[in-house]
Amino acid sequence: MSNVLSSLDDRLERIVQQRQWSYDAICPVYDALRVRMTYASNMIEGQHLTLTETDHILQNKSSRTSLSHRHLESIDHATAWDTMMSYSQSDEPINAELLQALHTLVMRHTQPHEAGRYRSVPIVTQGSTWIPAHPVAIPYKIKQLFDEFKKTAIHPVTAAACMHARLMAVHPFMDGNGRTGRLVLNLWLIRHHYPPSLVGPENRAAYYTALQAADGGDFAPIGNVVLQGIFQTLTWYEETLRKSETPQA
């Protein structure tokens, strides 16, 4: 994997030489990235809005009383994405408070009674060796997790993948763990000057298989999924920029 990480760093360096990778650089394609990330994250959770439908609902918000549950999920994720991007430009620490703030936005219209709240009941899993954290242990485990990664010396992409997998293993909320966890994953990447990881529905099986492997102590598969998601974002970003910069006839 080290060779692939080096390849990523080399590719990013070439992009930086042509155009500084920053919040300002993302602006020309920000709306499209926001739609694509919202579509991808919700599809991984089993939602079935298409990319076009997601774009339509985010561009044409009507009265919330007329929107379905899945439409509200898209709007809430997009709002949380905007907030995550704002956090990426600040010195706000990546900690439990930030995690809960993002979860509040992800769940604010679909499950407001659960938004930002750690789960209060144990979860029983069947057919898996994964045992989510007991509710009493969640605050400690989340604090321990973020404190540990504040001082890690491993490659930022590897750190992001490991942190994400371990956060998913704690499963701090009743619902919305995946969407919130991927926002934190991408916040970490952007803070460390990497593009966000676009993990689309075509990667759904590999993503969940990788998380299961991480539960057993093997973090290489989730590292590969996150890395491929970054390459996917880079490819999409470069293509979109080229289209936006091509003079119209």
Residue, then its C-alpha position, 0 to 999 in steps of 0.5 A: m500500500s505504501n507504493v500506492l500512497s506515494s503515487l497519490d502524493d505524487r499526483l497531488e503534487r502535480i495538481v498543486q503545481q498547476r492549481q493550489w489544492s484548497y477550499d478556493a480551488i474547490c469552489p468552481v465545482y463545489d455544488a457538484l461535489r456536494v451533490r455527488m457526496t450526498y448521493a454516494s453517502n446515502m446510497i451506501e446506506g440503502q437510499h435509492l435516490t439517483l444522482t439526478e434526483t439528489d441534485h434536483i432536491l438540493q437545488n429546488k427545496s420546497s416546503r419541508t412538509s411536502l418532502s419524503h423521508r429520503h428527500l430530507e435525508s439528502i437535504d440534511h446530509a448536504t447541510a452537514w457537508d457544508t458545515m464539515m467544509s466550514y470546519s475544514q477551514s477552522d482550527e476546531p478540534i476533531n473531537a466528540e463535540l464536533l462528531q455530535a454536532l455533525h450527527t445533529l445536522v445529519m439527523r435533524h429532520t428525520q430523527p430529531h429525537e436522536a440527533g446528536r445523542y449517543r445511543s442509550v441501549p446495547i446493540v445485539t448483532q447476529g452472525s457477526t463477531w462485531i460487538p458494538a460498545h456498551p452505551v456506558a462506554i461510548p463517551y470514553k471510547i470516542k474521547q480515547l479514539f480522537d485523542e489517540f489520532k491527534k498524535t499519530a505519526i502514520h500516513p494521514v490517509t491510513a490514519a483516516a481509514c483506521m479512525h473511521a473503521r474504529l469509529m464505526a466499530v464503536h457505533p455511537f448512535m442508533d442511526g446515522n453512524g455511517r453518514t456522520g462517520r464519512l463526514v468525519l473521515n473526509l474532514w480529517l482528509i481535507r485538514h491534512h490536505y487530501p481530497p475527500s474520499l468518494v466512496g460510491p454505491e459501486n464500492r458498497a460491498a467492498y466498504y462493508t467487507a473492509l469494515q468487517a475485516a477491521d473489526g478483526g484487526d485487519f485495517a488494510p482493506i479499509g485503507n484501500v477503499v478510502l484510498q481508491g475513493i480519493f483517486q475517484t474524487l481526483t479523477w472526477y475533480e479533474e474532469t469536472l474542472r476541465k469541463s468548467e474551464t472549456p470555452q463554450a462555443 
